[in-house]
Structure formats: C-alpha cells, structure tokens
Amino acid sequence: MLLSVKTIFLAAILLYFIAAIVSLALIRQNKLCNIISNLICITASIFGILASISKLVSETEHIEISKFYLGIPFISIQLKLDNLSAFFMLSLSILVLCVSIYSIGYISKYIGKRNVGLFYFLYSTFILSMIFVITAGNAVFFLIAWEAMSLLSYFLVVYESEHEENQKAGTLYIIMTHLGTGFLWVGFMLMYSYTKSFDMFGSSTNIPGIGKNVMFIMFLIGFATKAGAIPLHIWLPYAHPAAPSNVSALMSGIMIKTAIYGLIRFVLSYLGIQHTWWGVLILCIGIISAVLGVAYALMEHNIKRLLAYHSVENIGIILIGLGVCFIAFAQNNVFIGVLALTASLFHTLNHTLFKGGLFLGAGSIQYATGTKDIEKLGGLIKAMPVTAIFVLCFSLAISAIVPFNGFISEWLTYQSLFATILSGKAGINIISILAVAALGIAGALAAACFVKFFGISFLGLPRSEHAKGIKEVPVVMNVGLGILAALCFLIGIFPLGVLKLIDKVGIDLVNSSIFEQLHGGVLIAYYSLGLDLSGNQISPVEILIAIIGVILAALLIIRIIGGKYIERTYGTWDCGFEAIDERMQYSATGFSKPIKIVFKILFRPSRKTQVTGDSLYHPESIEYTISSESLIEKYFYEPVYMRIRAFSRRTKFIVQTGSIHNYLLYIFVTILVLMAYNRFV
C-alpha cells in the first residue's frame, strides 16, 4: 500500500510537470495546447484522487513521498502525505478534474486572442504549488511553495491585463498576500529560534507559553489574510472577479482553503491548543466573516463579486467550526473537538464543490452573454436549460437546502455549537449562542441572495441585448458542472462515506474517532450505508423519499380536485399597458432594497438621481442610482493607506537621496547592527 500510494502520488506530480512543459512546447498551437494540457491535468487529477483515497483508507500514519537536499542550509524538498494532507489533496484533485474538463470549452474563447500556452503553464504550475503547500514537510519549503502559489495566482488574476481594474485587483492581491506571508515568516523564525528545526511534524515542547501565543497570532494573521476572513478580506472581492472564471473556481474553491490547512497543521497539530481564547478569537472572526460576508454579497450585482463575498461568508462558517474545535480541545473535551473539526473539514470540502461550481456557472453565463451584471440578464433558463439546472443545484447547496451537501456540514456545525453550551460556562455559552444566531442569519441571507441571483438571471424576460439570442455553452463545459452538481447531491444523500474519510483525519491528528463516541442523546447521526448508531437519527435518504412522496401526493390531489385541465386564453387587466415587458420586472436592486434599508447602518446607502431633458415634469430620461460603501475599506484601510502614503512622502527625501555614498552607509550600518545582534542576543 505504501509503495502504491507513493507511486500514484508521484505520477500525479509528474503529470502536472509534463502539462506545464507541454504548454510551453505548444505555445504557438493554441487549439492543440488547450486539449492536450487539459487532458494531462485531468489524468493527473484522477491519480491525485486515487492516491488521496488510498491514503485515507490505509492505516499508515504518514507517507514520505520524497526528500531532496539542495545543498542550501534549511532548504530541502520534503513531501509528506498524512491524512490531513490527503483530505485536502482529495478536494483539490476533484475540483481540478472538473475545472480542467470545463476549461476545454471555456478557454476556447481565448484562442487567437491571448497566449493560451502561457495560461496553461501558469495553470499547471499553480496546481503544483498548491499540492506542495499541503504536502510540505519542512516549513521553509512550505513558505517557498506558499510564495510560488501567491505569485502564480497573481499572474492568473491579471491574465486579462488590458483592463485597468484587473491590474488594480492584482496589485491589491499581491500586497495583501505578501503582508500575510510576512507574518508567517515571523512565526516560522520563532519556531526555529526555540526548536532549532523547521520540521513541521516535529515537537513544540521546547516552545514556552508566551512564544506559542505570539506564534498563534502570527499564524492567525498570515493564514486569515489568505483565507479572506474579515477584516483581511479586502483583496478577495477584487481578485476573484478579475481572474478567468476557471481560475476563480480554483482560487475560491481550494486556494483559500490552504489557509484552513495551515491553521490546522500549525496550530492544532504542531503547537497544540494551549488556551481557550485561541478558539474564542477564531470563533469571533468566523461570526463576523459569516454575517458581513453574506450581507455584502446580497448588495452585489456583479455575479463574481457576489460569489467572492460568499467565499468570505463560507470561510466564516468554516472558522466557526474550527473555533469551537479549538475551544473544546483547550477544555479537554475531545468529542466536541472532533465533532467540530469534522464539521469544519466537511464544509471545507462542500464549499470546494458548490463554490467551484458556482464560479464555473458564472463563467458559463459570461461566456454566453458577455456580461457579469445580473441587471442585464434574465430569461436565461430558456436558452441555457442545462446550465440553469446545475446552477440551481449549486445555489440550493450553498443555501444549505435539503437534500444537498451544504445542509450536512452546516447541521454538524450547529450540533457542535449546541454541544458547547454547558452549565457553568457563561462566557462560552453566550458566544456559542451568538454563533448559532449568526449561522441562522447568514443562512437566511444566503438563501435570499441566491433567490435574487437565480431568479433575476435565469427567470423572467431578457433585460438587455446581452441576454437575447444566446445559446447553450459547449457540452464539455456542462460536463464539468454536472460532475460537481452530482457530487453535491450524492454527498447530501449519502454523507457517511465522506464522514468516514474525515474521521480518519481526526484519528490521525488527535487519536480520536467521532463514530466511536456517538451514543444516545447525540442530536445527529447518519445510519445510511449500514452504520448502526443509537440515539436520535436522521437519514437523508428517508428525507428525500418523504419529499418526493409529498410532492407526488400534492400533484395527485390537485389533479383529482382540479379535474381535466382546460387551457383558457384571454386578455387581463394590464393598467393601460398593451403588454408586459422586461422593464416591468423585479430588478436585482429592487430585490435587495428591503435588506439595504434594514441594515442601512452597515451599508450606508446613498442615492443619486439624474434627470435629462428641459422640463422636470416631462423629462427625457431619469437615472436613479443607489450605491453602498464598505465600512471596513472606508474607515480602516483608507486611513491606513493615507497615513502610510504621507509618511512615505516625508521620508523618501531622507532614504532616496540619490547618493551612492549614503546608500553604502546604510548598508554598512545595517551590517553592524546585525553583527551586534548576533553577538549579544
């Protein structure tokens, strides 16, 4: 088993390398490059899925894939595959499989217009960098892979660089990601200063309590920046819409989850949970991210910005589960800790599937219509019925509607929160109750948001020329969407298989199985696929059968009571209009207006009316615009930016003198300071 898993995993890595090389070799043959590169990535992703599942079902602790010393101090290419790495590798490989199938059709629109070979070189190496991040066994190599992942994703974000907003989005993204990397460097330097080792699988017993606290803060800031948790999310709503949709699917579906991997690996596994306040802090960040993320998503009319804010929301849900996990382990409550960890990892996988699918669906809409503006769409279900069905499935999944997968992980998160509410712990109880309320609010707003998205985009009449005369996207694009939609549905019906795989992660990390501790009184238990559990039980299969039965019974009753259907055609009272047209439909702005009024303190809405014509009472046209502002950007980032800019202008005359003598003096003084530090510290 060891040899087979190692061989399959190395084959996957080799294939991604081959895909990158082939992309450069076929750089002048765009059509052939589009097909060959994607076929190689598809094959590599299948190997990745096989290797991951093989590792998760095996009994080995971890498999050392490779270890090469480069002759440079502290740097070695060390790859290890344990159950945590295998789980994230599984999520990545499933998404890459579907995105690569989808890309065969999607990237065809760039052929002859852009350098497709360069795109696939960046695409393949970007996937490789994420694999190295989640399998690195050495902290220095982890940071090298992390930096490569950031740089490669930056170039993919600015792929359509002729658009100024894409350049600005890329600049903001690279600044924020390097800011987060800086905090990670500090954390790893502290790690080495105490242990004299960069081994991620080593012991942290030599690190004192204050050192662990500082390292926790460094890791939290560094990884929360990549995850897009509020208030470090500022790059995410700009970068995701700028990138091609297949890249957005990878960035939102799996790249930001590498931060969740980092928190689990370096905080839970390496440092060990030392204090309850670690979990409380993560839980609070999760609550804020979940509520504000979905609230701002509801105000967006750009599909990809809307989905980007939902990534913030779902990262918040994952962090809520992770926060409960850390609180429980700090209080030595292993069962609740493993339950919350299971919920967090389950939602990580689920979000990979439905958010990846939603970004691919947004790409299909843009491919067919040429726009991402919801207000310019409408009636797409008639021209794009297959895409509409798949997007509806993803919308139901992200809204946690039964019987899709989003419900399972959110329900488990609720259960972990309910289990945390114990007598004698008032502070934790209050925070847990607030988290339950936050999840409820986020769920309700998410459902409203996707009713708006799907209803305004796919139903009704076309609102502009963009939505008229369109046709369904290529079949291969819908194949990629269909696989993800099928997985969202099947996992919602049969969640136990995934739960068993995630349970392997818990056993590996904390030597505890959630299934071994389930007993009477537990509020959630799935007994499909032959598992016999006592206590209150919920079977998704029975729920599905009950729903279908109710629908069929209702249709039968309507048929019996209504008798034979007779079609009647006649004119209705239409208030003087000859016919209903697209201007009389509900708009996305109108749909979200009540929410904007209720939460006006959060959105700070402003209105602008512009009238053209000679007379106020008989205008030629009236343009009414409503806009909202981001409180975090306006009252946090903008003041910080202005102060840094002012400071830079004042000090540049001292630092940037233009004199080589001064520059040499700066270098000399710096060397003296470093030598003194090395001598006396």
DRENBA-507889 format. One record per residue (C-alpha): residue in one letter; x, y, z. Coordinates in steps of 0.1 Angstrom, whole numbers. Layout:
N
SEVEX residu    xx    yy    zz
SEVEX      a     X     Y     Z
...
//
This chain:
681
SEVEX residu    xx    yy    zz
SEVEX      m     0     0     0
SEVEX      l    28    24     9
SEVEX      l    45    19   -25
SEVEX      s    14    21   -44
SEVEX      v     2    54   -28
SEVEX      k    36    69   -32
SEVEX      t    39    59   -68
SEVEX      i     4    72   -77
SEVEX      f    11   105   -60
SEVEX      l    44   109   -77
SEVEX      a    28   101  -110
SEVEX      a     3   129  -104
SEVEX      i    30   154   -97
SEVEX      l    50   143  -127
SEVEX      l    19   147  -150
SEVEX      y    14   183  -138
SEVEX      f    51   190  -146
SEVEX      i    46   175  -181
SEVEX      a    14   196  -186
SEVEX      a    35   227  -178
SEVEX      i    62   217  -202
SEVEX      v    38   207  -230
SEVEX      s    20   241  -226
SEVEX      l    53   259  -234
SEVEX      a    61   235  -262
SEVEX      l    27   241  -278
SEVEX      i    27   278  -271
SEVEX      r    21   286  -308
SEVEX      q    -6   259  -313
SEVEX      n   -34   272  -291
SEVEX      k   -61   247  -300
SEVEX      l   -39   217  -296
SEVEX      c   -24   231  -264
SEVEX      n   -59   237  -250
SEVEX      i   -68   200  -255
SEVEX      i   -35   183  -246
SEVEX      s   -28   203  -215
SEVEX      n   -63   198  -200
SEVEX      l   -62   160  -208
SEVEX      i   -29   157  -189
SEVEX      c   -43   177  -160
SEVEX      i   -74   155  -160
SEVEX      t   -53   124  -158
SEVEX      a   -31   139  -131
SEVEX      s   -62   148  -110
SEVEX      i   -75   112  -113
SEVEX      f   -42   100  -100
SEVEX      g   -45   125   -72
SEVEX      i   -79   113   -62
SEVEX      l   -68    77   -62
SEVEX      a   -37    85   -41
SEVEX      s   -57   105   -16
SEVEX      i   -84    79   -11
SEVEX      s   -58    52    -9
SEVEX      k   -40    71    19
SEVEX      l   -72    79    38
SEVEX      v   -84    42    39
SEVEX      s   -49    29    48
SEVEX      e   -38    25    84
SEVEX      t    -4    43    80
SEVEX      e     3    75    99
SEVEX      h    21    93    71
SEVEX      i    39    85    39
SEVEX      e    72   103    30
SEVEX      i    69   109    -7
SEVEX      s   103   125   -14
SEVEX      k   132   142     4
SEVEX      f   159   160   -16
SEVEX      y   186   181     0
SEVEX      l   196   210   -23
SEVEX      g   229   219    -5
SEVEX      i   213   251     8
SEVEX      p   210   254    46
SEVEX      f   175   247    60
SEVEX      i   160   240    25
SEVEX      s   150   206    14
SEVEX      i   122   194    -9
SEVEX      q   104   172    16
SEVEX      l    69   160     8
SEVEX      k    48   140    33
SEVEX      l    13   127    29
SEVEX      d    -7   122    61
SEVEX      n   -45   120    63
SEVEX      l   -49   158    67
SEVEX      s   -28   164    35
SEVEX      a   -47   136    17
SEVEX      f   -80   151    25
SEVEX      f   -71   185    11
SEVEX      m   -54   167   -18
SEVEX      l   -87   149   -25
SEVEX      s  -106   182   -25
SEVEX      l   -81   198   -48
SEVEX      s   -80   169   -72
SEVEX      i  -118   166   -76
SEVEX      l  -120   203   -83
SEVEX      v   -91   203  -108
SEVEX      l  -107   173  -126
SEVEX      c  -139   193  -131
SEVEX      v  -123   226  -139
SEVEX      s   -99   210  -165
SEVEX      i  -128   194  -183
SEVEX      y  -147   227  -182
SEVEX      s  -117   246  -194
SEVEX      i  -115   227  -227
SEVEX      g  -146   247  -238
SEVEX      y  -142   278  -217
SEVEX      i  -106   287  -228
SEVEX      s  -116   282  -265
SEVEX      k  -129   318  -264
SEVEX      y   -93   330  -258
SEVEX      i   -78   311  -287
SEVEX      g   -64   335  -312
SEVEX      k   -68   364  -288
SEVEX      r   -44   355  -260
SEVEX      n   -14   333  -252
SEVEX      v   -32   301  -243
SEVEX      g     1   282  -238
SEVEX      l    13   307  -212
SEVEX      f   -20   304  -194
SEVEX      y   -18   266  -191
SEVEX      f    18   269  -179
SEVEX      l     7   291  -151
SEVEX      y   -24   270  -146
SEVEX      s    -4   237  -142
SEVEX      t    23   252  -120
SEVEX      f    -4   269   -99
SEVEX      i   -19   235   -92
SEVEX      l    15   221   -84
SEVEX      s    23   249   -60
SEVEX      m    -9   241   -40
SEVEX      i     0   204   -39
SEVEX      f    34   213   -25
SEVEX      v    18   236     1
SEVEX      i    -4   208    15
SEVEX      t    23   181    14
SEVEX      a    54   201    25
SEVEX      g    72   186    55
SEVEX      n    96   214    60
SEVEX      a    85   250    70
SEVEX      v   110   267    47
SEVEX      f    98   246    17
SEVEX      f    62   253    28
SEVEX      l    69   290    25
SEVEX      i    86   287    -9
SEVEX      a    56   268   -22
SEVEX      w    33   293    -5
SEVEX      e    51   322   -22
SEVEX      a    50   304   -56
SEVEX      m    13   298   -52
SEVEX      s     8   336   -45
SEVEX      l    29   347   -74
SEVEX      l    14   323   -99
SEVEX      s   -22   331   -88
SEVEX      y   -13   368   -92
SEVEX      f    -3   363  -129
SEVEX      l   -35   344  -134
SEVEX      v   -55   372  -118
SEVEX      v   -40   398  -142
SEVEX      y   -42   375  -172
SEVEX      e   -66   399  -190
SEVEX      s   -42   428  -181
SEVEX      e   -56   453  -206
SEVEX      h   -84   461  -181
SEVEX      e   -73   487  -156
SEVEX      e   -95   472  -128
SEVEX      n   -77   438  -132
SEVEX      q   -43   455  -128
SEVEX      k   -55   472   -96
SEVEX      a   -70   439   -83
SEVEX      g   -38   421   -89
SEVEX      t   -18   448   -72
SEVEX      l   -41   448   -41
SEVEX      y   -39   410   -41
SEVEX      i    -1   407   -42
SEVEX      i     2   434   -15
SEVEX      m   -21   416     9
SEVEX      t    -8   382     3
SEVEX      h    28   393     9
SEVEX      l    16   411    41
SEVEX      g     2   377    53
SEVEX      t    34   359    42
SEVEX      g    54   384    63
SEVEX      f    36   373    95
SEVEX      l    41   337    86
SEVEX      w    79   343    83
SEVEX      v    79   357   118
SEVEX      g    60   327   131
SEVEX      f    85   303   115
SEVEX      m   115   322   127
SEVEX      l   102   319   162
SEVEX      m    96   282   155
SEVEX      y   133   278   146
SEVEX      s   146   300   174
SEVEX      y   130   278   200
SEVEX      t   134   243   184
SEVEX      k   164   248   161
SEVEX      s   143   230   134
SEVEX      f   119   237   106
SEVEX      d   103   203   108
SEVEX      m    65   207   106
SEVEX      f    59   172   121
SEVEX      g    83   178   150
SEVEX      s    77   186   186
SEVEX      s    69   220   200
SEVEX      t    75   211   237
SEVEX      n   106   234   238
SEVEX      i    85   265   230
SEVEX      p    73   284   261
SEVEX      g    38   296   265
SEVEX      i    44   332   255
SEVEX      g    62   320   224
SEVEX      k    33   298   214
SEVEX      n     9   328   219
SEVEX      v    29   350   197
SEVEX      m    33   323   171
SEVEX      f    -5   317   172
SEVEX      i   -12   354   164
SEVEX      m    14   354   136
SEVEX      f    -1   322   121
SEVEX      l   -37   335   125
SEVEX      i   -30   368   107
SEVEX      g   -10   352    80
SEVEX      f   -35   325    72
SEVEX      a   -66   346    77
SEVEX      t   -53   370    51
SEVEX      k   -51   342    25
SEVEX      a   -84   328    36
SEVEX      g  -101   362    31
SEVEX      a  -115   364    66
SEVEX      i  -128   398    77
SEVEX      p  -111   423    81
SEVEX      l   -83   409    60
SEVEX      h  -107   401    31
SEVEX      i  -102   433    11
SEVEX      w   -84   416   -18
SEVEX      l  -109   389   -24
SEVEX      p  -139   408   -39
SEVEX      y  -115   424   -64
SEVEX      a   -92   394   -73
SEVEX      h  -119   368   -79
SEVEX      p  -139   388  -105
SEVEX      a  -107   398  -123
SEVEX      a   -94   363  -129
SEVEX      p  -108   340  -156
SEVEX      s  -137   320  -142
SEVEX      n  -119   287  -142
SEVEX      v   -91   303  -122
SEVEX      s  -116   319   -98
SEVEX      a  -131   285   -92
SEVEX      l   -96   272   -82
SEVEX      m   -88   302   -61
SEVEX      s  -121   303   -42
SEVEX      g  -126   265   -42
SEVEX      i   -93   254   -29
SEVEX      m   -66   281   -28
SEVEX      i   -81   300     1
SEVEX      k   -86   266    19
SEVEX      t   -48   262    21
SEVEX      a   -51   287    49
SEVEX      i   -75   264    67
SEVEX      y   -50   236    62
SEVEX      g   -23   259    76
SEVEX      l   -43   267   108
SEVEX      i   -50   231   114
SEVEX      r   -14   220   107
SEVEX      f     5   246   126
SEVEX      v   -19   255   154
SEVEX      l   -38   223   162
SEVEX      s   -12   197   151
SEVEX      y    21   214   158
SEVEX      l    16   239   186
SEVEX      g   -13   221   203
SEVEX      i   -42   241   216
SEVEX      q   -30   259   247
SEVEX      h   -57   284   256
SEVEX      t   -94   288   253
SEVEX      w   -90   323   240
SEVEX      w   -74   310   208
SEVEX      g  -106   293   199
SEVEX      v  -128   322   211
SEVEX      l  -108   346   188
SEVEX      i  -112   324   158
SEVEX      l  -149   319   166
SEVEX      c  -155   356   167
SEVEX      i  -137   362   134
SEVEX      g  -158   334   119
SEVEX      i  -190   350   132
SEVEX      i  -182   384   118
SEVEX      s  -170   370    85
SEVEX      a  -201   348    80
SEVEX      v  -226   376    87
SEVEX      l  -208   405    69
SEVEX      g  -197   384    40
SEVEX      v  -233   373    31
SEVEX      a  -247   408    38
SEVEX      y  -223   425    13
SEVEX      a  -229   397   -12
SEVEX      l  -266   405   -12
SEVEX      m  -259   440   -23
SEVEX      e  -237   430   -53
SEVEX      h  -250   428   -89
SEVEX      n  -217   416  -104
SEVEX      i  -220   378  -102
SEVEX      k  -184   371   -95
SEVEX      r  -182   398   -68
SEVEX      l  -213   383   -52
SEVEX      l  -197   349   -52
SEVEX      a  -165   363   -38
SEVEX      y  -183   378    -8
SEVEX      h  -200   344    -3
SEVEX      s  -165   329    -1
SEVEX      v  -159   353    29
SEVEX      e  -192   340    44
SEVEX      n  -183   303    40
SEVEX      i  -148   308    53
SEVEX      g  -165   323    83
SEVEX      i  -186   292    87
SEVEX      i  -155   270    85
SEVEX      l  -138   292   111
SEVEX      i  -168   289   134
SEVEX      g  -164   251   134
SEVEX      l  -126   255   138
SEVEX      g  -131   279   167
SEVEX      v  -154   255   185
SEVEX      c  -128   228   179
SEVEX      f  -100   248   195
SEVEX      i  -122   258   224
SEVEX      a  -132   221   231
SEVEX      f   -96   208   229
SEVEX      a   -84   236   252
SEVEX      q  -110   223   277
SEVEX      n  -101   187   271
SEVEX      n  -135   179   256
SEVEX      v  -123   156   228
SEVEX      f  -157   145   215
SEVEX      i  -169   181   208
SEVEX      g  -135   190   194
SEVEX      v  -135   161   169
SEVEX      l  -172   168   161
SEVEX      a  -164   205   153
SEVEX      l  -133   195   134
SEVEX      t  -154   172   113
SEVEX      a  -179   199   106
SEVEX      s  -152   223    96
SEVEX      l  -135   199    73
SEVEX      f  -168   187    58
SEVEX      h  -178   223    50
SEVEX      t  -143   228    35
SEVEX      l  -150   200    10
SEVEX      n  -186   211     4
SEVEX      h  -176   247    -3
SEVEX      t  -149   234   -27
SEVEX      l  -176   216   -47
SEVEX      f  -205   241   -48
SEVEX      k  -184   273   -49
SEVEX      g  -162   259   -76
SEVEX      g  -194   250   -95
SEVEX      l  -209   285   -90
SEVEX      f  -178   302  -104
SEVEX      l  -178   279  -133
SEVEX      g  -215   286  -138
SEVEX      a  -207   323  -137
SEVEX      g  -182   317  -164
SEVEX      s  -208   299  -185
SEVEX      i  -231   329  -181
SEVEX      q  -203   353  -191
SEVEX      y  -193   330  -220
SEVEX      a  -228   330  -234
SEVEX      t  -239   366  -227
SEVEX      g  -206   386  -224
SEVEX      t  -216   402  -191
SEVEX      k  -214   395  -154
SEVEX      d  -241   421  -145
SEVEX      i  -272   405  -131
SEVEX      e  -293   435  -141
SEVEX      k  -285   428  -178
SEVEX      l  -296   392  -177
SEVEX      g  -330   375  -174
SEVEX      g  -347   346  -192
SEVEX      l  -315   325  -195
SEVEX      i  -333   293  -184
SEVEX      k  -350   291  -219
SEVEX      a  -317   294  -238
SEVEX      m  -294   276  -213
SEVEX      p  -316   250  -195
SEVEX      v  -288   226  -187
SEVEX      t  -266   253  -172
SEVEX      a  -296   266  -153
SEVEX      i  -303   232  -137
SEVEX      f  -267   229  -125
SEVEX      v  -265   265  -112
SEVEX      l  -298   259   -93
SEVEX      c  -283   228   -77
SEVEX      f  -252   248   -65
SEVEX      s  -275   276   -53
SEVEX      l  -295   252   -32
SEVEX      a  -263   235   -19
SEVEX      i  -247   268    -7
SEVEX      s  -280   278     8
SEVEX      a  -280   246    29
SEVEX      i  -312   233    14
SEVEX      v  -320   196    19
SEVEX      p  -310   172     2
SEVEX      f  -277   189    -9
SEVEX      n  -244   187     8
SEVEX      g  -243   222    23
SEVEX      f  -270   212    47
SEVEX      i  -250   184    62
SEVEX      s  -219   204    71
SEVEX      e  -239   233    85
SEVEX      w  -260   210   105
SEVEX      l  -229   194   120
SEVEX      t  -216   229   128
SEVEX      y  -249   237   146
SEVEX      q  -246   204   166
SEVEX      s  -210   213   177
SEVEX      l  -222   247   189
SEVEX      f  -252   232   207
SEVEX      a  -229   207   224
SEVEX      t  -206   235   235
SEVEX      i  -234   251   256
SEVEX      l  -228   236   290
SEVEX      s  -237   248   325
SEVEX      g  -212   268   344
SEVEX      k  -195   284   314
SEVEX      a  -215   316   308
SEVEX      g  -189   333   286
SEVEX      i  -185   304   262
SEVEX      n  -223   298   262
SEVEX      i  -230   334   252
SEVEX      i  -205   333   223
SEVEX      s  -219   299   212
SEVEX      i  -255   313   212
SEVEX      l  -243   343   192
SEVEX      a  -226   319   167
SEVEX      v  -259   299   164
SEVEX      a  -277   332   157
SEVEX      a  -251   343   132
SEVEX      l  -253   310   113
SEVEX      g  -291   314   112
SEVEX      i  -289   350    99
SEVEX      a  -262   340    74
SEVEX      g  -283   311    61
SEVEX      a  -314   332    57
SEVEX      l  -295   360    38
SEVEX      a  -277   334    17
SEVEX      a  -310   319     6
SEVEX      a  -323   354    -2
SEVEX      c  -291   362   -22
SEVEX      f  -293   331   -44
SEVEX      v  -331   336   -49
SEVEX      k  -320   370   -63
SEVEX      f  -291   356   -83
SEVEX      f  -310   327   -99
SEVEX      g  -344   345  -102
SEVEX      i  -331   377  -118
SEVEX      s  -306   359  -140
SEVEX      f  -325   329  -153
SEVEX      l  -362   337  -149
SEVEX      g  -384   363  -165
SEVEX      l  -376   381  -197
SEVEX      p  -342   393  -211
SEVEX      r  -333   427  -196
SEVEX      s  -308   437  -223
SEVEX      e  -294   427  -256
SEVEX      h  -268   406  -238
SEVEX      a  -294   381  -228
SEVEX      k  -311   379  -262
SEVEX      g  -303   354  -289
SEVEX      i  -279   334  -268
SEVEX      k  -273   296  -269
SEVEX      e  -262   269  -245
SEVEX      v  -225   267  -237
SEVEX      p  -204   238  -252
SEVEX      v  -212   203  -238
SEVEX      v  -178   198  -223
SEVEX      m  -183   229  -200
SEVEX      n  -216   214  -187
SEVEX      v  -199   181  -181
SEVEX      g  -175   198  -156
SEVEX      l  -205   215  -140
SEVEX      g  -225   182  -140
SEVEX      i  -199   162  -121
SEVEX      l  -198   189   -93
SEVEX      a  -236   191   -92
SEVEX      a  -239   153   -89
SEVEX      l  -213   152   -61
SEVEX      c  -232   180   -42
SEVEX      f  -264   159   -45
SEVEX      l  -249   125   -37
SEVEX      i  -229   137    -7
SEVEX      g  -261   153     6
SEVEX      i  -279   119     3
SEVEX      f  -251    97    13
SEVEX      p  -228   117    37
SEVEX      l  -215    88    56
SEVEX      g  -188    79    32
SEVEX      v  -173   114    34
SEVEX      l  -177   114    72
SEVEX      k  -157    82    74
SEVEX      l  -129    97    54
SEVEX      i  -129   129    75
SEVEX      d  -129   107   107
SEVEX      k   -96    93    95
SEVEX      v   -82   128    98
SEVEX      g   -94   132   133
SEVEX      i   -79    98   143
SEVEX      d   -46   109   127
SEVEX      l   -45   143   144
SEVEX      v   -59   137   178
SEVEX      n   -62    99   180
SEVEX      s   -99   101   184
SEVEX      s  -128    89   163
SEVEX      i  -162   106   163
SEVEX      f  -180    73   154
SEVEX      e  -166    55   185
SEVEX      q  -180    82   208
SEVEX      l  -215    86   193
SEVEX      h  -241    74   218
SEVEX      g  -277    81   229
SEVEX      g  -286   117   233
SEVEX      v  -265   129   204
SEVEX      l  -287   151   182
SEVEX      i  -272   140   149
SEVEX      a  -264   105   135
SEVEX      y  -264    92    99
SEVEX      y  -271    55    97
SEVEX      s  -271    51    59
SEVEX      l  -246    26    43
SEVEX      g  -250     1    71
SEVEX      l  -239    20   101
SEVEX      d  -260    12   132
SEVEX      l  -260    41   156
SEVEX      s  -282    46   187
SEVEX      g  -298    78   196
SEVEX      n  -317   103   175
SEVEX      q  -311    95   139
SEVEX      i  -316   114   106
SEVEX      s  -315    96    73
SEVEX      p  -311   119    43
SEVEX      v  -323    91    21
SEVEX      e  -356    89    40
SEVEX      i  -359   127    39
SEVEX      l  -355   126     1
SEVEX      i  -381    98    -2
SEVEX      a  -405   118    20
SEVEX      i  -401   150     0
SEVEX      i  -407   131   -33
SEVEX      g  -438   114   -17
SEVEX      v  -452   147    -6
SEVEX      i  -447   163   -40
SEVEX      l  -463   133   -58
SEVEX      a  -492   133   -34
SEVEX      a  -498   170   -38
SEVEX      l  -498   167   -76
SEVEX      l  -523   138   -74
SEVEX      i  -546   157   -51
SEVEX      i  -545   187   -74
SEVEX      r  -552   165  -104
SEVEX      i  -582   149   -87
SEVEX      i  -597   181   -73
SEVEX      g  -590   201  -104
SEVEX      g  -603   176  -129
SEVEX      k  -595   178  -165
SEVEX      y  -572   208  -174
SEVEX      i  -587   233  -198
SEVEX      e  -565   259  -213
SEVEX      r  -581   294  -214
SEVEX      t  -566   323  -233
SEVEX      y  -579   358  -227
SEVEX      g  -568   393  -220
SEVEX      t  -562   406  -185
SEVEX      w  -564   440  -169
SEVEX      d  -530   455  -175
SEVEX      c  -534   490  -162
SEVEX      g  -535   505  -197
SEVEX      f  -503   488  -210
SEVEX      e  -506   468  -242
SEVEX      a  -482   441  -229
SEVEX      i  -459   433  -200
SEVEX      d  -422   439  -209
SEVEX      e  -388   434  -193
SEVEX      r  -389   469  -177
SEVEX      m  -418   459  -155
SEVEX      q  -398   430  -139
SEVEX      y  -383   430  -105
SEVEX      s  -347   441  -106
SEVEX      a  -318   429   -85
SEVEX      t  -316   464   -69
SEVEX      g  -353   463   -60
SEVEX      f  -349   428   -46
SEVEX      s  -322   437   -22
SEVEX      k  -336   471   -13
SEVEX      p  -355   460    18
SEVEX      i  -324   444    32
SEVEX      k  -304   475    25
SEVEX      i  -330   496    44
SEVEX      v  -330   472    74
SEVEX      f  -292   472    76
SEVEX      k  -286   508    64
SEVEX      i  -262   514    93
SEVEX      l  -240   487    78
SEVEX      f  -243   496    41
SEVEX      r  -245   534    44
SEVEX      p  -266   536    12
SEVEX      s  -265   568   -10
SEVEX      r  -289   578   -37
SEVEX      k  -283   598   -69
SEVEX      t  -310   610   -93
SEVEX      q  -300   624  -127
SEVEX      v  -327   639  -149
SEVEX      t  -322   647  -186
SEVEX      g  -345   670  -205
SEVEX      d  -358   706  -205
SEVEX      s  -386   700  -181
SEVEX      l  -386   684  -146
SEVEX      y  -422   672  -152
SEVEX      h  -416   659  -187
SEVEX      p  -381   646  -187
SEVEX      e  -365   626  -215
SEVEX      s  -350   601  -190
SEVEX      i  -344   597  -153
SEVEX      e  -315   577  -139
SEVEX      y  -317   566  -103
SEVEX      t  -286   551   -88
SEVEX      i  -282   536   -54
SEVEX      s  -247   528   -40
SEVEX      s  -234   514    -7
SEVEX      e  -200   517     9
SEVEX      s  -177   492    27
SEVEX      l  -172   504    63
SEVEX      i  -140   484    66
SEVEX      e  -125   499    35
SEVEX      k  -135   535    42
SEVEX      y  -128   537    79
SEVEX      f   -99   512    82
SEVEX      y   -79   507    50
SEVEX      e   -83   541    35
SEVEX      p   -70   560    66
SEVEX      v   -41   535    70
SEVEX      y   -32   539    33
SEVEX      m   -33   577    36
SEVEX      r   -10   577    66
SEVEX      i    15   553    50
SEVEX      r    15   574    19
SEVEX      a    20   606    38
SEVEX      f    48   590    59
SEVEX      s    65   577    27
SEVEX      r    64   612    11
SEVEX      r    80   627    42
SEVEX      t   108   601    45
SEVEX      k   117   595     8
SEVEX      f   139   625     8
SEVEX      i   160   610    36
SEVEX      v   162   575    23
SEVEX      q   161   581   -15
SEVEX      t   188   607   -16
SEVEX      g   203   597   -50
SEVEX      s   238   595   -34
SEVEX      i   257   562   -37
SEVEX      h   277   572    -6
SEVEX      n   246   574    15
SEVEX      y   234   540     3
SEVEX      l   267   524    11
SEVEX      l   265   540    46
SEVEX      y   230   525    51
SEVEX      i   243   490    42
SEVEX      f   273   494    65
SEVEX      v   252   505    94
SEVEX      t   227   476    88
SEVEX      i   256   450    88
SEVEX      l   269   465   121
SEVEX      v   235   462   137
SEVEX      l   231   426   126
SEVEX      m   266   417   138
SEVEX      a   258   433   172
SEVEX      y   226   414   174
SEVEX      n   242   381   166
SEVEX      r   270   388   192
SEVEX      f   249   398   222
SEVEX      v   215   382   217
//
